[in-house]
């Protein structure tokens, strides 16, 4: 157990310097393991040598530490997991990228980006000329999708093509729940 704790301590020291969010999460996990191993071992040894109640008090302290530590981690990451909208700067960057992508793009109708873990899912709706051949329209949309997906912050991009933007939204938003009464 002492060897494992020393290894975890070394891993914590190494991982905490990383700029990668996932590696920093590993650092937090390694630190947690070091603390729980040291406190658990110390409480067991002290309880055996001095007072029997030190061991259960150490266990309770570790339980409280575990709950507070991981509930904080869950709270920090819940927003990323449920899909928080990207900051305005990211949306502006995506809009600029889309509008400057090709001269045939008449208008950028919608730009959405929301978290998917540490990266973003992106949706862009662009307007192309009505008489543009499908093959050309597809090539423009696909090349824009590839360009967006090459951004380091983007996991996946979806580019929707349309010939006009003055239409009713394709997907209705449920504003109130349907009544369960007949």
C-alpha positions, 0 to 999 in steps of 0.5 A, a space after each residue: 500500500 505504501 508503494 502504491 501511494 508513492 506511485 500515486 503521489 508521483 502521478 499526481 505531481 506529474 499530471 497536475 502540471 498538464 494543460 489538458 482538462 482530462 489529465 488534470 482530472 486524473 491528477 485530482 483522482 491520484 491526489 484523492 487516492 494519496 489522501 485516502 491511503 495516508 489517512 486510512 493507513 494512519 487511522 488504522 495504525 493509530 487505532 490499533 496502537 492507541 485507541 480503538 475509536 481512531 479507526 472508525 473516526 478516520 473512516 467517517 472522515 474519509 467518507 465525508 471527504 469522499 462525498 464532498 470531493 466527488 460531489 464537487 467534481 460532479 457539480 463542476 462537470 454536470 454542465 459539460 455533460 448536459 450541453 452548455 452553450 458555447 461562449 459568445 466568442 466561440 459562436 462569433 468565431 464559428 459565424 465568421 468562419 462560416 460566412 467567409 468560407 465560400 462566396 456562394 454562401 448568401 447568409 448564415 442563418 443559425 450557429 449553435 455550439 454546445 458542450 459535449 464533454 470538454 469539446 463542442 458539438 456545432 450546428 450551422 445553417 447556411 443559405 445557398 442560392 436556390 439554383 445552385 446544383 446539389 453537387 456544388 451545394 453538398 461540396 460547400 457544406 461538406 468542406 465547411 463541416 470539415 473546416 469546423 471539425 478541424 478546430 481543436 475545440 470541436 468534436 463534431 459539426 453539422 452543416 445544414 443547407 437551405 435555399 432560403 431562411 424566411 421559413 417556419 422553423 423545421 423543429 417545433 419547440 415544446 413550450 408547455 407539456 401536453 395535458 394528460 386530461 382527455 
